Amino acid sequence: MKKYILPLMSIAMLMAMASCSSSDDEVAEIKEESKLVPMTFTATQESNVGTRSALNGSNGVDWQTSDMISVFDAVGDGHNQRFTLTGDATEGIFSGEASSEATSFTAVYPYTDGAQLESDGIVSGITLPAEQTATPNSFDPKAALMMAYSTDKSKLDFKNVVSLVKVTTDFPCKKIVLTAIDNIAGTGKLTYNNGEPSIALETNKSQTVTLKPASEDGVIDAGNYYIAICPLKDTRFSISFINSTDTKAYTKAYTQTSSKYFTFQRREIKNLGTFSESGTSWTSTIESNGNVKASQQVDLGLTIKQGGKTYKVIFAKSNLTDKGLAEKETDYGDYFAWGAKEPWYSSFSGNNFTWKPGKPGGYTDDNAPYYNNGYYKYTRDGDILEPSDDAANVILHGDWQLPTKNIWVNLKEVCRTMNYSAYFTPINGCKGCQVMRMTGNIQYIFLPAAGHIAQTWFNRYGSKGYYWTGTGAENQWAWHLGIDPDQVFNFAIDAQSWSPRRYGYSVRPVRLVAE
């Protein structure tokens, strides 16, 4: 029997080799059949709006030279192929590669890296962005979702997925925010639905869509804009225009809320009309001024006259620090020399200070701003600190400033009326002065008795308060507000005192709003 072993093994090897050769040929044949070949599609859109990258004058849509689409050739894992517009923008000719054996094609605009065609024909991994770039007379191409299905190797008829909301503003703004009671943006799946495509959101869901300028420091100019959202039935919404010429200086939201239910249909433009800054149907709220949120601001109803105009005085709720406002109204904050833009210490514990470079002697004449055997700036009584020398403006930005002498004087005077009161009861163990408006929307500010720094030590720490004005007196002096909670009213608030500019006093920022 042994003599037959080798011949039998040889036969088996030959059969195996033949089998392998046949298998290799089959694989090669399959690869040949399913190889990618150049292909061109002429892409068309629905005739009304067609959520495409640019609306023309008749609400039709033009392609743009940078447009790309995802084409799934329904072979294997569906191959997410990138096709690019190669012909004239009005012709909509897209070129790329797809399987030579594909008999049907699913396409999505815009091209989405990572999107997948699932076995049931649904495309997953598609995002309708919650942040969209404001495009005059049009919409953000990234948000203009469309879907197509075709058995023709040369044509794709795209159907719109989203609804468009048209807004017209007659004033420039930093952003436009549409907010609904339902989710209107996010990541999910597209279903073709026999030419009525829809999106089902799964992740990153958002009830708001925000239009932003093309650049971070840009603005949305007055004009027409379109916001792409998920189609919705019976929803309510609000729209806000954040108006700002300087994001560090002033941010104001104009909000209009619908009182009835709306339906936003696929491929429909819902025109919300023209919005004017002077409109009477707005709810107007301030979000922030400079680095100060609205919740950190107090309107006591105090007004002053300055330069022939009347201004409302808005107070910061707490004292100034080198980083911004103190967290709590009872916090002492930092101590500033008059005209200094930062404290002269980096830290302290009790009377032990760590002085910044160049300020070893603490709060002395030699360290005082503009001091060199005398002041060469702000030398007259009544001179006001310029914004670049005003610690409140330098740190908080916007229109914040040190109060003028006139503001502190007026604050004391209104406390003599029935509409305001001054209280000197400690808050959470902190001594100070509480000035409260007693009518309408009751508001108050609390000025802690934080003491002050002279040279290298504290004076009256926790018993009296000293608050700079932005108003200089003659030579090395400046006006300040004094608080002594242990005195009767006339002496507890001293709004007309002056001190050497070298002292480290508290700062309570204000801003003026023209009436």
Beta strands, then each sheet from edge to edge (+ up, - down):
strand 1: 36-45
strand 2: 54-55
strand 3: 61-62
strand 4: 68-72
strand 5: 80-85
strand 6: 93-99
strand 7: 105-109
strand 8: 116-117
strand 9: 123-128
strand 10: 131-133
strand 11: 146-150
strand 12: 155-160
strand 13: 163-169
strand 14: 175-180
strand 15: 185-191
strand 16: 198-206
strand 17: 208-212
strand 18: 223-229
strand 19: 232-235
strand 20: 237-243
strand 21: 251-257
strand 22: 262-264
strand 23: 269-275
strand 24: 283-289
strand 25: 292-293
strand 26: 297-306
strand 27: 309-316
strand 28: 345-349
strand 29: 352-355
strand 30: 420-423
strand 31: 432-437
strand 32: 443-448
strand 33: 452-454
strand 34: 457-459
strand 35: 465-472
strand 36: 477-483
strand 37: 493-500
strand 38: 510-514
sheet 1: 1+ 6- 5+ 4- 7+ 11- 12+ 1+
sheet 2: 2+ 3-
sheet 3: 8+ 9- 15+ 16-
sheet 4: 10+ 17+ 14- 20+ 21- 24+ 25-
sheet 5: 18+ 13- 23-
sheet 6: 19+ 22-
sheet 7: 26+ 27- 38+
sheet 8: 28+ 29-
sheet 9: 30+ 31- 32+
sheet 10: 33+ 34-
sheet 11: 35+ 36- 37+
end
